[in-house]
Amino acid sequence: MSTVTLAEAKAHLSHLLDQVEAGEEMVITRRGQPVARISPVEKPKHAIKSLVEFRSRMPRWRKSSAELLREMRDEGL
């Protein structure tokens, strides 16, 4: 984990983001005190393919969602 001052972060933000994107974490300090940590965003663990498979297994409704909502509203649910 690297530490950079606020002034360095402002001057080299694009470069810092390249490093973070490569997996490195950064701590930004102001007057010697840590104030922020920048870390890479975790990518989704499941591929889109698995989402397509999940949707294909879901039952098909014979009614539209609007009709189902109206029925639920009318039944007091």
mmCIF file of the N, C-alpha and C atoms, coordinates in Angstrom:
data_MODEL
# 
_entry.id   MODEL 
# 
loop_
_atom_site.group_PDB 
_atom_site.id 
_atom_site.type_symbol 
_atom_site.label_atom_id 
_atom_site.label_alt_id 
_atom_site.label_comp_id 
_atom_site.label_asym_id 
_atom_site.label_entity_id 
_atom_site.label_seq_id 
_atom_site.pdbx_PDB_ins_code 
_atom_site.Cartn_x 
_atom_site.Cartn_y 
_atom_site.Cartn_z 
_atom_site.occupancy 
_atom_site.B_iso_or_equiv 
_atom_site.pdbx_formal_charge 
_atom_site.auth_seq_id 
_atom_site.auth_comp_id 
_atom_site.auth_asym_id 
_atom_site.auth_atom_id 
_atom_site.pdbx_PDB_model_num 
ATOM 1   N N  . MET A 1 1  ? 0.856   -1.161  0.000   1.00 0.00 ? 1  MET A N  1 
ATOM 2   C CA . MET A 1 1  ? 0.000   0.000   0.000   1.00 0.00 ? 1  MET A CA 1 
ATOM 3   C C  . MET A 1 1  ? 0.904   1.226   0.000   1.00 0.00 ? 1  MET A C  1 
ATOM 4   N N  . SER A 1 2  ? 0.673   2.103   -0.970  1.00 0.00 ? 2  SER A N  1 
ATOM 5   C CA . SER A 1 2  ? 1.472   3.324   -1.093  1.00 0.00 ? 2  SER A CA 1 
ATOM 6   C C  . SER A 1 2  ? 0.772   4.485   -0.406  1.00 0.00 ? 2  SER A C  1 
ATOM 7   N N  . THR A 1 3  ? 1.569   5.465   -0.015  1.00 0.00 ? 3  THR A N  1 
ATOM 8   C CA . THR A 1 3  ? 1.036   6.673   0.595   1.00 0.00 ? 3  THR A CA 1 
ATOM 9   C C  . THR A 1 3  ? 1.464   7.861   -0.246  1.00 0.00 ? 3  THR A C  1 
ATOM 10  N N  . VAL A 1 4  ? 0.505   8.743   -0.533  1.00 0.00 ? 4  VAL A N  1 
ATOM 11  C CA . VAL A 1 4  ? 0.805   9.954   -1.295  1.00 0.00 ? 4  VAL A CA 1 
ATOM 12  C C  . VAL A 1 4  ? 0.144   11.135  -0.591  1.00 0.00 ? 4  VAL A C  1 
ATOM 13  N N  . THR A 1 5  ? 0.740   12.301  -0.765  1.00 0.00 ? 5  THR A N  1 
ATOM 14  C CA . THR A 1 5  ? 0.147   13.505  -0.185  1.00 0.00 ? 5  THR A CA 1 
ATOM 15  C C  . THR A 1 5  ? -1.013  13.963  -1.067  1.00 0.00 ? 5  THR A C  1 
ATOM 16  N N  . LEU A 1 6  ? -1.823  14.817  -0.514  1.00 0.00 ? 6  LEU A N  1 
ATOM 17  C CA . LEU A 1 6  ? -2.954  15.352  -1.252  1.00 0.00 ? 6  LEU A CA 1 
ATOM 18  C C  . LEU A 1 6  ? -2.474  16.103  -2.488  1.00 0.00 ? 6  LEU A C  1 
ATOM 19  N N  . ALA A 1 7  ? -1.414  16.870  -2.350  1.00 0.00 ? 7  ALA A N  1 
ATOM 20  C CA . ALA A 1 7  ? -0.879  17.634  -3.481  1.00 0.00 ? 7  ALA A CA 1 
ATOM 21  C C  . ALA A 1 7  ? -0.421  16.692  -4.590  1.00 0.00 ? 7  ALA A C  1 
ATOM 22  N N  . GLU A 1 8  ? 0.262   15.599  -4.227  1.00 0.00 ? 8  GLU A N  1 
ATOM 23  C CA . GLU A 1 8  ? 0.700   14.620  -5.230  1.00 0.00 ? 8  GLU A CA 1 
ATOM 24  C C  . GLU A 1 8  ? -0.495  13.952  -5.895  1.00 0.00 ? 8  GLU A C  1 
ATOM 25  N N  . ALA A 1 9  ? -1.495  13.624  -5.109  1.00 0.00 ? 9  ALA A N  1 
ATOM 26  C CA . ALA A 1 9  ? -2.693  12.974  -5.659  1.00 0.00 ? 9  ALA A CA 1 
ATOM 27  C C  . ALA A 1 9  ? -3.391  13.888  -6.657  1.00 0.00 ? 9  ALA A C  1 
ATOM 28  N N  . LYS A 1 10 ? -3.492  15.181  -6.329  1.00 0.00 ? 10 LYS A N  1 
ATOM 29  C CA . LYS A 1 10 ? -4.137  16.125  -7.239  1.00 0.00 ? 10 LYS A CA 1 
ATOM 30  C C  . LYS A 1 10 ? -3.331  16.274  -8.532  1.00 0.00 ? 10 LYS A C  1 
ATOM 31  N N  . ALA A 1 11 ? -2.010  16.292  -8.408  1.00 0.00 ? 11 ALA A N  1 
ATOM 32  C CA . ALA A 1 11 ? -1.159  16.504  -9.577  1.00 0.00 ? 11 ALA A CA 1 
ATOM 33  C C  . ALA A 1 11 ? -1.045  15.265  -10.461 1.00 0.00 ? 11 ALA A C  1 
ATOM 34  N N  . HIS A 1 12 ? -1.188  14.079  -9.877  1.00 0.00 ? 12 HIS A N  1 
ATOM 35  C CA . HIS A 1 12 ? -0.949  12.840  -10.627 1.00 0.00 ? 12 HIS A CA 1 
ATOM 36  C C  . HIS A 1 12 ? -2.108  11.851  -10.505 1.00 0.00 ? 12 HIS A C  1 
ATOM 37  N N  . LEU A 1 13 ? -3.333  12.350  -10.462 1.00 0.00 ? 13 LEU A N  1 
ATOM 38  C CA . LEU A 1 13 ? -4.483  11.483  -10.241 1.00 0.00 ? 13 LEU A CA 1 
ATOM 39  C C  . LEU A 1 13 ? -4.594  10.391  -11.294 1.00 0.00 ? 13 LEU A C  1 
ATOM 40  N N  . SER A 1 14 ? -4.405  10.724  -12.542 1.00 0.00 ? 14 SER A N  1 
ATOM 41  C CA . SER A 1 14 ? -4.530  9.735   -13.610 1.00 0.00 ? 14 SER A CA 1 
ATOM 42  C C  . SER A 1 14 ? -3.525  8.595   -13.427 1.00 0.00 ? 14 SER A C  1 
ATOM 43  N N  . HIS A 1 15 ? -2.292  8.940   -13.082 1.00 0.00 ? 15 HIS A N  1 
ATOM 44  C CA . HIS A 1 15 ? -1.258  7.927   -12.847 1.00 0.00 ? 15 HIS A CA 1 
ATOM 45  C C  . HIS A 1 15 ? -1.609  7.065   -11.631 1.00 0.00 ? 15 HIS A C  1 
ATOM 46  N N  . LEU A 1 16 ? -2.107  7.700   -10.566 1.00 0.00 ? 16 LEU A N  1 
ATOM 47  C CA . LEU A 1 16 ? -2.496  6.953   -9.367  1.00 0.00 ? 16 LEU A CA 1 
ATOM 48  C C  . LEU A 1 16 ? -3.618  5.972   -9.685  1.00 0.00 ? 16 LEU A C  1 
ATOM 49  N N  . LEU A 1 17 ? -4.589  6.416   -10.483 1.00 0.00 ? 17 LEU A N  1 
ATOM 50  C CA . LEU A 1 17 ? -5.683  5.523   -10.853 1.00 0.00 ? 17 LEU A CA 1 
ATOM 51  C C  . LEU A 1 17 ? -5.202  4.348   -11.692 1.00 0.00 ? 17 LEU A C  1 
ATOM 52  N N  . ASP A 1 18 ? -4.186  4.577   -12.527 1.00 0.00 ? 18 ASP A N  1 
ATOM 53  C CA . ASP A 1 18 ? -3.600  3.460   -13.285 1.00 0.00 ? 18 ASP A CA 1 
ATOM 54  C C  . ASP A 1 18 ? -3.017  2.424   -12.334 1.00 0.00 ? 18 ASP A C  1 
ATOM 55  N N  . GLN A 1 19 ? -2.333  2.890   -11.296 1.00 0.00 ? 19 GLN A N  1 
ATOM 56  C CA . GLN A 1 19 ? -1.746  1.973   -10.318 1.00 0.00 ? 19 GLN A CA 1 
ATOM 57  C C  . GLN A 1 19 ? -2.835  1.232   -9.540  1.00 0.00 ? 19 GLN A C  1 
ATOM 58  N N  . VAL A 1 20 ? -3.892  1.936   -9.166  1.00 0.00 ? 20 VAL A N  1 
ATOM 59  C CA . VAL A 1 20 ? -4.994  1.307   -8.437  1.00 0.00 ? 20 VAL A CA 1 
ATOM 60  C C  . VAL A 1 20 ? -5.676  0.277   -9.322  1.00 0.00 ? 20 VAL A C  1 
ATOM 61  N N  . GLU A 1 21 ? -5.861  0.609   -10.580 1.00 0.00 ? 21 GLU A N  1 
ATOM 62  C CA . GLU A 1 21 ? -6.483  -0.320  -11.518 1.00 0.00 ? 21 GLU A CA 1 
ATOM 63  C C  . GLU A 1 21 ? -5.648  -1.591  -11.664 1.00 0.00 ? 21 GLU A C  1 
ATOM 64  N N  . ALA A 1 22 ? -4.336  -1.455  -11.487 1.00 0.00 ? 22 ALA A N  1 
ATOM 65  C CA . ALA A 1 22 ? -3.444  -2.608  -11.554 1.00 0.00 ? 22 ALA A CA 1 
ATOM 66  C C  . ALA A 1 22 ? -3.457  -3.430  -10.275 1.00 0.00 ? 22 ALA A C  1 
ATOM 67  N N  . GLY A 1 23 ? -4.218  -2.968  -9.254  1.00 0.00 ? 23 GLY A N  1 
ATOM 68  C CA . GLY A 1 23 ? -4.361  -3.755  -8.036  1.00 0.00 ? 23 GLY A CA 1 
ATOM 69  C C  . GLY A 1 23 ? -3.748  -3.159  -6.783  1.00 0.00 ? 23 GLY A C  1 
ATOM 70  N N  . GLU A 1 24 ? -3.073  -2.037  -6.903  1.00 0.00 ? 24 GLU A N  1 
ATOM 71  C CA . GLU A 1 24 ? -2.414  -1.431  -5.740  1.00 0.00 ? 24 GLU A CA 1 
ATOM 72  C C  . GLU A 1 24 ? -3.386  -0.530  -4.977  1.00 0.00 ? 24 GLU A C  1 
ATOM 73  N N  . GLU A 1 25 ? -3.263  -0.483  -3.662  1.00 0.00 ? 25 GLU A N  1 
ATOM 74  C CA . GLU A 1 25 ? -4.057  0.422   -2.844  1.00 0.00 ? 25 GLU A CA 1 
ATOM 75  C C  . GLU A 1 25 ? -3.222  1.651   -2.524  1.00 0.00 ? 25 GLU A C  1 
ATOM 76  N N  . MET A 1 26 ? -3.892  2.789   -2.426  1.00 0.00 ? 26 MET A N  1 
ATOM 77  C CA . MET A 1 26 ? -3.230  4.053   -2.117  1.00 0.00 ? 26 MET A CA 1 
ATOM 78  C C  . MET A 1 26 ? -3.891  4.689   -0.908  1.00 0.00 ? 26 MET A C  1 
ATOM 79  N N  . VAL A 1 27 ? -3.077  5.335   -0.078  1.00 0.00 ? 27 VAL A N  1 
ATOM 80  C CA . VAL A 1 27 ? -3.593  6.137   1.031   1.00 0.00 ? 27 VAL A CA 1 
ATOM 81  C C  . VAL A 1 27 ? -3.185  7.576   0.745   1.00 0.00 ? 27 VAL A C  1 
ATOM 82  N N  . ILE A 1 28 ? -4.160  8.477   0.828   1.00 0.00 ? 28 ILE A N  1 
ATOM 83  C CA . ILE A 1 28 ? -3.895  9.893   0.605   1.00 0.00 ? 28 ILE A CA 1 
ATOM 84  C C  . ILE A 1 28 ? -3.840  10.573  1.976   1.00 0.00 ? 28 ILE A C  1 
ATOM 85  N N  . THR A 1 29 ? -2.799  11.363  2.160   1.00 0.00 ? 29 THR A N  1 
ATOM 86  C CA . THR A 1 29 ? -2.619  12.045  3.446   1.00 0.00 ? 29 THR A CA 1 
ATOM 87  C C  . THR A 1 29 ? -2.767  13.550  3.270   1.00 0.00 ? 29 THR A C  1 
ATOM 88  N N  . ARG A 1 30 ? -3.213  14.198  4.340   1.00 0.00 ? 30 ARG A N  1 
ATOM 89  C CA . ARG A 1 30 ? -3.280  15.662  4.397   1.00 0.00 ? 30 ARG A CA 1 
ATOM 90  C C  . ARG A 1 30 ? -2.561  16.062  5.671   1.00 0.00 ? 30 ARG A C  1 
ATOM 91  N N  . ARG A 1 31 ? -1.535  16.858  5.503   1.00 0.00 ? 31 ARG A N  1 
ATOM 92  C CA . ARG A 1 31 ? -0.700  17.295  6.640   1.00 0.00 ? 31 ARG A CA 1 
ATOM 93  C C  . ARG A 1 31 ? -0.188  16.106  7.451   1.00 0.00 ? 31 ARG A C  1 
ATOM 94  N N  . GLY A 1 32 ? 0.174   15.039  6.752   1.00 0.00 ? 32 GLY A N  1 
ATOM 95  C CA . GLY A 1 32 ? 0.749   13.868  7.400   1.00 0.00 ? 32 GLY A CA 1 
ATOM 96  C C  . GLY A 1 32 ? -0.245  12.887  7.984   1.00 0.00 ? 32 GLY A C  1 
ATOM 97  N N  . GLN A 1 33 ? -1.543  13.214  7.943   1.00 0.00 ? 33 GLN A N  1 
ATOM 98  C CA . GLN A 1 33 ? -2.574  12.331  8.504   1.00 0.00 ? 33 GLN A CA 1 
ATOM 99  C C  . GLN A 1 33 ? -3.334  11.640  7.371   1.00 0.00 ? 33 GLN A C  1 
ATOM 100 N N  . PRO A 1 34 ? -3.524  10.316  7.444   1.00 0.00 ? 34 PRO A N  1 
ATOM 101 C CA . PRO A 1 34 ? -4.284  9.631   6.400   1.00 0.00 ? 34 PRO A CA 1 
ATOM 102 C C  . PRO A 1 34 ? -5.744  10.091  6.405   1.00 0.00 ? 34 PRO A C  1 
ATOM 103 N N  . VAL A 1 35 ? -6.260  10.406  5.216   1.00 0.00 ? 35 VAL A N  1 
ATOM 104 C CA . VAL A 1 35 ? -7.649  10.863  5.113   1.00 0.00 ? 35 VAL A CA 1 
ATOM 105 C C  . VAL A 1 35 ? -8.485  10.020  4.155   1.00 0.00 ? 35 VAL A C  1 
ATOM 106 N N  . ALA A 1 36 ? -7.838  9.285   3.262   1.00 0.00 ? 36 ALA A N  1 
ATOM 107 C CA . ALA A 1 36 ? -8.602  8.493   2.296   1.00 0.00 ? 36 ALA A CA 1 
ATOM 108 C C  . ALA A 1 36 ? -7.772  7.309   1.822   1.00 0.00 ? 36 ALA A C  1 
ATOM 109 N N  . ARG A 1 37 ? -8.489  6.262   1.460   1.00 0.00 ? 37 ARG A N  1 
ATOM 110 C CA . ARG A 1 37 ? -7.838  5.090   0.863   1.00 0.00 ? 37 ARG A CA 1 
ATOM 111 C C  . ARG A 1 37 ? -8.510  4.840   -0.477  1.00 0.00 ? 37 ARG A C  1 
ATOM 112 N N  . ILE A 1 38 ? -7.720  4.647   -1.494  1.00 0.00 ? 38 ILE A N  1 
ATOM 113 C CA . ILE A 1 38 ? -8.237  4.315   -2.817  1.00 0.00 ? 38 ILE A CA 1 
ATOM 114 C C  . ILE A 1 38 ? -7.864  2.859   -3.081  1.00 0.00 ? 38 ILE A C  1 
ATOM 115 N N  . SER A 1 39 ? -8.874  2.064   -3.401  1.00 0.00 ? 39 SER A N  1 
ATOM 116 C CA . SER A 1 39 ? -8.624  0.653   -3.681  1.00 0.00 ? 39 SER A CA 1 
ATOM 117 C C  . SER A 1 39 ? -9.376  0.251   -4.940  1.00 0.00 ? 39 SER A C  1 
ATOM 118 N N  . PRO A 1 40 ? -8.909  -0.792  -5.608  1.00 0.00 ? 40 PRO A N  1 
ATOM 119 C CA . PRO A 1 40 ? -9.583  -1.224  -6.829  1.00 0.00 ? 40 PRO A CA 1 
ATOM 120 C C  . PRO A 1 40 ? -10.981 -1.763  -6.535  1.00 0.00 ? 40 PRO A C  1 
ATOM 121 N N  . VAL A 1 41 ? -11.871 -1.565  -7.476  1.00 0.00 ? 41 VAL A N  1 
ATOM 122 C CA . VAL A 1 41 ? -13.228 -2.088  -7.364  1.00 0.00 ? 41 VAL A CA 1 
ATOM 123 C C  . VAL A 1 41 ? -13.199 -3.560  -7.747  1.00 0.00 ? 41 VAL A C  1 
ATOM 124 N N  . GLU A 1 42 ? -13.876 -4.374  -6.940  1.00 0.00 ? 42 GLU A N  1 
ATOM 125 C CA . GLU A 1 42 ? -13.924 -5.800  -7.249  1.00 0.00 ? 42 GLU A CA 1 
ATOM 126 C C  . GLU A 1 42 ? -14.842 -6.036  -8.430  1.00 0.00 ? 42 GLU A C  1 
ATOM 127 N N  . LYS A 1 43 ? -14.377 -6.851  -9.330  1.00 0.00 ? 43 LYS A N  1 
ATOM 128 C CA . LYS A 1 43 ? -15.182 -7.186  -10.498 1.00 0.00 ? 43 LYS A CA 1 
ATOM 129 C C  . LYS A 1 43 ? -16.190 -8.263  -10.117 1.00 0.00 ? 43 LYS A C  1 
ATOM 130 N N  . PRO A 1 44 ? -17.338 -8.310  -10.792 1.00 0.00 ? 44 PRO A N  1 
ATOM 131 C CA . PRO A 1 44 ? -18.330 -9.336  -10.478 1.00 0.00 ? 44 PRO A CA 1 
ATOM 132 C C  . PRO A 1 44 ? -17.731 -10.736 -10.591 1.00 0.00 ? 44 PRO A C  1 
ATOM 133 N N  . LYS A 1 45 ? -18.128 -11.604 -9.670  1.00 0.00 ? 45 LYS A N  1 
ATOM 134 C CA . LYS A 1 45 ? -17.578 -12.956 -9.654  1.00 0.00 ? 45 LYS A CA 1 
ATOM 135 C C  . LYS A 1 45 ? -18.240 -13.866 -10.682 1.00 0.00 ? 45 LYS A C  1 
ATOM 136 N N  . HIS A 1 46 ? -19.488 -13.560 -11.031 1.00 0.00 ? 46 HIS A N  1 
ATOM 137 C CA . HIS A 1 46 ? -20.217 -14.405 -11.959 1.00 0.00 ? 46 HIS A CA 1 
ATOM 138 C C  . HIS A 1 46 ? -20.212 -13.787 -13.344 1.00 0.00 ? 46 HIS A C  1 
ATOM 139 N N  . ALA A 1 47 ? -20.005 -14.625 -14.312 1.00 0.00 ? 47 ALA A N  1 
ATOM 140 C CA . ALA A 1 47 ? -20.021 -14.143 -15.680 1.00 0.00 ? 47 ALA A CA 1 
ATOM 141 C C  . ALA A 1 47 ? -21.457 -13.904 -16.130 1.00 0.00 ? 47 ALA A C  1 
ATOM 142 N N  . ILE A 1 48 ? -21.596 -13.130 -17.155 1.00 0.00 ? 48 ILE A N  1 
ATOM 143 C CA . ILE A 1 48 ? -22.929 -12.842 -17.695 1.00 0.00 ? 48 ILE A CA 1 
ATOM 144 C C  . ILE A 1 48 ? -23.588 -14.140 -18.144 1.00 0.00 ? 48 ILE A C  1 
ATOM 145 N N  . LYS A 1 49 ? -22.808 -15.070 -18.592 1.00 0.00 ? 49 LYS A N  1 
ATOM 146 C CA . LYS A 1 49 ? -23.362 -16.338 -19.049 1.00 0.00 ? 49 LYS A CA 1 
ATOM 147 C C  . LYS A 1 49 ? -24.181 -16.999 -17.940 1.00 0.00 ? 49 LYS A C  1 
ATOM 148 N N  . SER A 1 50 ? -23.688 -16.952 -16.711 1.00 0.00 ? 50 SER A N  1 
ATOM 149 C CA . SER A 1 50 ? -24.419 -17.595 -15.629 1.00 0.00 ? 50 SER A CA 1 
ATOM 150 C C  . SER A 1 50 ? -25.740 -16.879 -15.353 1.00 0.00 ? 50 SER A C  1 
ATOM 151 N N  . LEU A 1 51 ? -25.787 -15.560 -15.562 1.00 0.00 ? 51 LEU A N  1 
ATOM 152 C CA . LEU A 1 51 ? -27.028 -14.820 -15.389 1.00 0.00 ? 51 LEU A CA 1 
ATOM 153 C C  . LEU A 1 51 ? -28.046 -15.228 -16.455 1.00 0.00 ? 51 LEU A C  1 
ATOM 154 N N  . VAL A 1 52 ? -27.578 -15.425 -17.657 1.00 0.00 ? 52 VAL A N  1 
ATOM 155 C CA . VAL A 1 52 ? -28.464 -15.871 -18.740 1.00 0.00 ? 52 VAL A CA 1 
ATOM 156 C C  . VAL A 1 52 ? -29.013 -17.254 -18.413 1.00 0.00 ? 52 VAL A C  1 
ATOM 157 N N  . GLU A 1 53 ? -28.162 -18.123 -17.896 1.00 0.00 ? 53 GLU A N  1 
ATOM 158 C CA . GLU A 1 53 ? -28.623 -19.460 -17.510 1.00 0.00 ? 53 GLU A CA 1 
ATOM 159 C C  . GLU A 1 53 ? -29.656 -19.378 -16.401 1.00 0.00 ? 53 GLU A C  1 
ATOM 160 N N  . PHE A 1 54 ? -29.429 -18.512 -15.421 1.00 0.00 ? 54 PHE A N  1 
ATOM 161 C CA . PHE A 1 54 ? -30.367 -18.348 -14.318 1.00 0.00 ? 54 PHE A CA 1 
ATOM 162 C C  . PHE A 1 54 ? -31.721 -17.881 -14.830 1.00 0.00 ? 54 PHE A C  1 
ATOM 163 N N  . ARG A 1 55 ? -31.708 -16.891 -15.709 1.00 0.00 ? 55 ARG A N  1 
ATOM 164 C CA . ARG A 1 55 ? -32.972 -16.375 -16.245 1.00 0.00 ? 55 ARG A CA 1 
ATOM 165 C C  . ARG A 1 55 ? -33.702 -17.426 -17.060 1.00 0.00 ? 55 ARG A C  1 
ATOM 166 N N  . SER A 1 56 ? -32.970 -18.280 -17.755 1.00 0.00 ? 56 SER A N  1 
ATOM 167 C CA . SER A 1 56 ? -33.627 -19.293 -18.587 1.00 0.00 ? 56 SER A CA 1 
ATOM 168 C C  . SER A 1 56 ? -34.343 -20.338 -17.733 1.00 0.00 ? 56 SER A C  1 
ATOM 169 N N  . ARG A 1 57 ? -33.919 -20.500 -16.490 1.00 0.00 ? 57 ARG A N  1 
ATOM 170 C CA . ARG A 1 57 ? -34.550 -21.478 -15.595 1.00 0.00 ? 57 ARG A CA 1 
ATOM 171 C C  . ARG A 1 57 ? -35.779 -20.927 -14.877 1.00 0.00 ? 57 ARG A C  1 
ATOM 172 N N  . MET A 1 58 ? -35.942 -19.623 -14.915 1.00 0.00 ? 58 MET A N  1 
ATOM 173 C CA . MET A 1 58 ? -37.085 -19.019 -14.226 1.00 0.00 ? 58 MET A CA 1 
ATOM 174 C C  . MET A 1 58 ? -38.372 -19.330 -14.988 1.00 0.00 ? 58 MET A C  1 
ATOM 175 N N  . PRO A 1 59 ? -39.465 -19.565 -14.254 1.00 0.00 ? 59 PRO A N  1 
ATOM 176 C CA . PRO A 1 59 ? -40.724 -19.875 -14.929 1.00 0.00 ? 59 PRO A CA 1 
ATOM 177 C C  . PRO A 1 59 ? -41.248 -18.661 -15.698 1.00 0.00 ? 59 PRO A C  1 
ATOM 178 N N  . ARG A 1 60 ? -41.914 -18.942 -16.780 1.00 0.00 ? 60 ARG A N  1 
ATOM 179 C CA . ARG A 1 60 ? -42.532 -17.879 -17.574 1.00 0.00 ? 60 ARG A CA 1 
ATOM 180 C C  . ARG A 1 60 ? -43.919 -17.593 -17.023 1.00 0.00 ? 60 ARG A C  1 
ATOM 181 N N  . TRP A 1 61 ? -44.229 -16.333 -16.828 1.00 0.00 ? 61 TRP A N  1 
ATOM 182 C CA . TRP A 1 61 ? -45.548 -15.951 -16.357 1.00 0.00 ? 61 TRP A CA 1 
ATOM 183 C C  . TRP A 1 61 ? -46.465 -15.796 -17.552 1.00 0.00 ? 61 TRP A C  1 
ATOM 184 N N  . ARG A 1 62 ? -47.674 -16.205 -17.379 1.00 0.00 ? 62 ARG A N  1 
ATOM 185 C CA . ARG A 1 62 ? -48.633 -16.070 -18.471 1.00 0.00 ? 62 ARG A CA 1 
ATOM 186 C C  . ARG A 1 62 ? -49.275 -14.692 -18.485 1.00 0.00 ? 62 ARG A C  1 
ATOM 187 N N  . LYS A 1 63 ? -49.114 -13.977 -17.399 1.00 0.00 ? 63 LYS A N  1 
ATOM 188 C CA . LYS A 1 63 ? -49.667 -12.635 -17.302 1.00 0.00 ? 63 LYS A CA 1 
ATOM 189 C C  . LYS A 1 63 ? -48.522 -11.626 -17.264 1.00 0.00 ? 63 LYS A C  1 
ATOM 190 N N  . SER A 1 64 ? -48.834 -10.420 -17.683 1.00 0.00 ? 64 SER A N  1 
ATOM 191 C CA . SER A 1 64 ? -47.809 -9.376  -17.615 1.00 0.00 ? 64 SER A CA 1 
ATOM 192 C C  . SER A 1 64 ? -47.597 -8.970  -16.157 1.00 0.00 ? 64 SER A C  1 
ATOM 193 N N  . SER A 1 65 ? -46.489 -8.336  -15.904 1.00 0.00 ? 65 SER A N  1 
ATOM 194 C CA . SER A 1 65 ? -46.209 -7.896  -14.536 1.00 0.00 ? 65 SER A CA 1 
ATOM 195 C C  . SER A 1 65 ? -47.237 -6.868  -14.078 1.00 0.00 ? 65 SER A C  1 
ATOM 196 N N  . ALA A 1 66 ? -47.730 -6.045  -15.000 1.00 0.00 ? 66 ALA A N  1 
ATOM 197 C CA . ALA A 1 66 ? -48.748 -5.061  -14.635 1.00 0.00 ? 66 ALA A CA 1 
ATOM 198 C C  . ALA A 1 66 ? -50.018 -5.757  -14.168 1.00 0.00 ? 66 ALA A C  1 
ATOM 199 N N  . GLU A 1 67 ? -50.405 -6.824  -14.847 1.00 0.00 ? 67 GLU A N  1 
ATOM 200 C CA . GLU A 1 67 ? -51.603 -7.567  -14.443 1.00 0.00 ? 67 GLU A CA 1 
ATOM 201 C C  . GLU A 1 67 ? -51.397 -8.215  -13.069 1.00 0.00 ? 67 GLU A C  1 
ATOM 202 N N  . LEU A 1 68 ? -50.235 -8.793  -12.854 1.00 0.00 ? 68 LEU A N  1 
ATOM 203 C CA . LEU A 1 68 ? -49.949 -9.415  -11.558 1.00 0.00 ? 68 LEU A CA 1 
ATOM 204 C C  . LEU A 1 68 ? -49.990 -8.382  -10.433 1.00 0.00 ? 68 LEU A C  1 
ATOM 205 N N  . LEU A 1 69 ? -49.427 -7.202  -10.668 1.00 0.00 ? 69 LEU A N  1 
ATOM 206 C CA . LEU A 1 69 ? -49.445 -6.152  -9.648  1.00 0.00 ? 69 LEU A CA 1 
ATOM 207 C C  . LEU A 1 69 ? -50.867 -5.678  -9.354  1.00 0.00 ? 69 LEU A C  1 
ATOM 208 N N  . ARG A 1 70 ? -51.677 -5.539  -10.390 1.00 0.00 ? 70 ARG A N  1 
ATOM 209 C CA . ARG A 1 70 ? -53.077 -5.144  -10.179 1.00 0.00 ? 70 ARG A CA 1 
ATOM 210 C C  . ARG A 1 70 ? -53.802 -6.167  -9.344  1.00 0.00 ? 70 ARG A C  1 
ATOM 211 N N  . GLU A 1 71 ? -53.583 -7.450  -9.636  1.00 0.00 ? 71 GLU A N  1 
ATOM 212 C CA . GLU A 1 71 ? -54.236 -8.516  -8.864  1.00 0.00 ? 71 GLU A CA 1 
ATOM 213 C C  . GLU A 1 71 ? -53.802 -8.465  -7.409  1.00 0.00 ? 71 GLU A C  1 
ATOM 214 N N  . MET A 1 72 ? -52.511 -8.283  -7.176  1.00 0.00 ? 72 MET A N  1 
ATOM 215 C CA . MET A 1 72 ? -52.001 -8.213  -5.813  1.00 0.00 ? 72 MET A CA 1 
ATOM 216 C C  . MET A 1 72 ? -52.605 -7.010  -5.085  1.00 0.00 ? 72 MET A C  1 
ATOM 217 N N  . ARG A 1 73 ? -52.703 -5.883  -5.771  1.00 0.00 ? 73 ARG A N  1 
ATOM 218 C CA . ARG A 1 73 ? -53.282 -4.684  -5.182  1.00 0.00 ? 73 ARG A CA 1 
ATOM 219 C C  . ARG A 1 73 ? -54.741 -4.936  -4.817  1.00 0.00 ? 73 ARG A C  1 
ATOM 220 N N  . ASP A 1 74 ? -55.475 -5.535  -5.734  1.00 0.00 ? 74 ASP A N  1 
ATOM 221 C CA . ASP A 1 74 ? -56.901 -5.780  -5.505  1.00 0.00 ? 74 ASP A CA 1 
ATOM 222 C C  . ASP A 1 74 ? -57.150 -6.802  -4.410  1.00 0.00 ? 74 ASP A C  1 
ATOM 223 N N  . GLU A 1 75 ? -56.196 -7.734  -4.223  1.00 0.00 ? 75 GLU A N  1 
ATOM 224 C CA . GLU A 1 75 ? -56.344 -8.743  -3.166  1.00 0.00 ? 75 GLU A CA 1 
ATOM 225 C C  . GLU A 1 75 ? -55.872 -8.203  -1.815  1.00 0.00 ? 75 GLU A C  1 
ATOM 226 N N  . GLY A 1 76 ? -55.288 -7.007  -1.818  1.00 0.00 ? 76 GLY A N  1 
ATOM 227 C CA . GLY A 1 76 ? -54.854 -6.412  -0.559  1.00 0.00 ? 76 GLY A CA 1 
ATOM 228 C C  . GLY A 1 76 ? -53.489 -6.881  -0.094  1.00 0.00 ? 76 GLY A C  1 
ATOM 229 N N  . LEU A 1 77 ? -52.671 -7.398  -0.981  1.00 0.00 ? 77 LEU A N  1 
ATOM 230 C CA . LEU A 1 77 ? -51.334 -7.870  -0.589  1.00 0.00 ? 77 LEU A CA 1 
ATOM 231 C C  . LEU A 1 77 ? -50.339 -6.747  -0.606  1.00 0.00 ? 77 LEU A C  1 
# 
